[in-house]
C-alpha cells in the first residue's frame, strides 16, 4: 500500500501538529530540517520496522519528520539518536545503517537491544533510538489512514467517524 504525504499530515494531526504548518509541508519540497545522513537513517529505520507492503516510505517519513521536528529539542534528540545508530552500524557492520539490507538493519536493532529497550529520551543509546526513531516512526505509520488500513484499524472503535469498518467486521464475524 502506498503511503503518501497526506498520510503523514494525518499522522501529524494525530500527534497534535496541524494547521498552517501542515499545509506548508504539502507545498514545500525543501528538506533542510535534517542532514542527508539523518534523513537516510530515519527512512532506513522506517523501511525496517514498517510492514513490507508499505510503499512510498521515504516521502512519508520526510514529511512527517519535517512537521514533527519543529521543536529544537526533539530535532536534536532525533539527530543524535540517528547519528548513534549510524555510528554503531559503521562500527559493528562496517557500513552506514542506511546501506545495510533490511534483514541486517533488523538484526542490528535487535543486537543493540532496541526491540526490548524502554523508550526514554534521556536513557542509553538503545532507549533513545527506541524513543526518537522506532516509536516515533511506528506511531506515524499506525496513525496514518494507509497504515491503519494495512493492519485493519482504519477506523478504531471509539473514534468518531463512519461505521463501515465496524459493519464489515460484524458481517465477517457472523459469516464465520
C-alpha positions in Angstrom: 0.0 0.0 0.0 1.2 3.4 -0.9 2.0 5.9 1.9 1.5 9.5 0.9 2.4 12.9 2.2 -1.2 13.3 3.0 -1.0 10.2 5.3 1.9 12.0 7.0 -0.2 15.1 7.6 -3.0 13.0 9.1 -0.4 11.4 11.4 0.9 14.8 12.3 -2.6 16.0 13.2 -2.9 12.9 15.4 0.3 13.9 17.1 -1.0 17.4 17.7 0.8 19.1 14.8 -1.6 20.7 12.4 -2.8 23.9 10.8 -0.8 26.2 8.5 2.4 24.4 9.2 0.9 21.2 7.8 -0.4 22.9 4.7 3.0 24.4 4.1 4.5 21.0 4.2 2.4 20.0 1.1 3.8 22.9 -0.9 7.4 22.9 0.3 9.8 20.3 -1.1 12.8 21.7 0.8 14.2 19.3 3.3 16.7 21.4 5.2 15.4 20.3 8.6 17.8 17.2 8.7 21.1 16.3 7.3 21.1 13.8 4.5 22.6 11.2 6.8 20.0 11.6 9.5 17.2 11.6 6.9 18.7 8.3 5.4 18.8 6.7 8.8 15.1 7.7 9.5 14.0 6.3 6.2 16.0 3.1 6.7 14.6 2.6 10.2 11.1 3.0 8.8 11.7 0.6 6.0 12.9 -1.9 8.6 10.0 -1.6 11.1 7.1 -1.0 8.7 5.4 -3.9 7.0 7.0 -4.9 3.7 3.7 -4.0 1.9 4.2 -0.3 2.7 5.4 1.8 -0.3 6.3 5.4 -0.6 8.1 5.3 2.8 10.7 8.0 2.1 8.4 10.8 1.2 6.0 9.8 4.1 8.9 9.8 6.6 10.4 13.0 5.4 7.0 14.8 5.5 6.2 13.5 9.0 9.7 14.3 10.3 9.7 17.8 9.0 6.4 18.6 10.7 7.3 16.8 13.9 10.8 18.3 14.2 9.8 21.9 14.6 10.7 21.6 18.3 14.5 22.1 18.6 14.9 19.6 21.5 13.0 16.9 19.6 15.0 17.5 16.5 18.3 17.4 18.5 17.2 14.1 20.0 16.3 12.6 16.6 19.6 13.7 15.1 21.7 12.4 18.0 19.8 9.0 18.0 20.2 8.7 14.2 23.9 9.5 14.5 24.4 7.0 17.3 22.6 4.3 15.3 24.6 5.1 12.2 27.9 5.1 14.2 27.0 1.7 15.7 26.3 0.3 12.2 29.6 1.6 10.9 31.4 0.1 13.9 29.7 -3.2 14.0 28.9 -3.8 10.3 31.4 -1.6 8.5 28.7 0.3 6.7 26.3 3.1 7.2 22.9 1.9 8.7 21.0 3.0 5.5 23.4 0.9 3.3 22.6 -2.3 5.1 19.8 -4.6 3.8 16.5 -4.8 5.7 17.5 -8.1 7.5 20.9 -6.7 8.6 19.3 -3.5 9.8 16.7 -5.5 11.8 19.4 -7.7 13.3 21.5 -4.7 14.2 18.5 -3.1 16.0 17.9 -6.4 17.9 21.6 -6.8 18.7 21.6 -3.3 20.1 18.6 -4.2 22.3 16.3 -1.7 20.7 13.5 -4.2 20.4 13.3 -4.7 24.2 14.5 -1.2 25.3 12.2 1.1 27.3 11.7 4.3 25.3 13.4 7.2 27.1 14.6 10.5 25.7 17.4 10.6 28.4 18.3 6.9 28.5 21.0 4.8 27.0 21.6 4.7 23.2 19.0 1.8 22.7 16.5 3.7 24.9 16.9 6.9 22.8 16.8 5.0 19.5 13.6 3.4 20.6 12.1 6.7 21.8 13.2 9.1 19.0 13.3 6.7 16.0 11.4 3.5 16.3 8.4 4.5 18.4 8.0 7.9 16.6 8.0 6.2 13.2 5.7 3.4 14.3 3.3 6.0 15.7 3.3 7.9 12.4 2.6 4.7 10.4 -0.2 3.4 12.5 -1.8 6.9 12.9 -1.9 7.3 9.1 -5.0 6.1 7.1 -2.9 3.8 4.9 -1.0 2.3 7.8 -4.3 1.8 9.7 -5.9 0.1 6.7 -2.9 -2.1 6.2 -3.3 -3.6 9.7 -7.1 -3.4 9.8 -7.5 -0.4 12.2 -8.6 2.2 9.7 -11.5 3.3 12.0 -10.7 2.2 15.5 -13.5 1.6 18.0 -14.3 4.8 19.8 -13.1 7.1 17.0 -15.8 9.3 15.6 -16.3 8.6 12.0 -18.0 6.2 9.6 -19.3 2.8 10.7 -18.3 0.9 7.5 -15.4 -0.9 9.1 -17.5 -1.9 12.2 -20.2 -3.2 9.9 -17.7 -5.1 7.8 -16.1 -6.7 10.9 -19.5 -7.7 12.2 -20.5 -9.3 8.9 -17.2 -11.2 8.7 -17.7 -12.4 12.2 -21.2 -13.6 11.7 -20.3 -15.5 8.5 -17.5 -17.5 10.1 
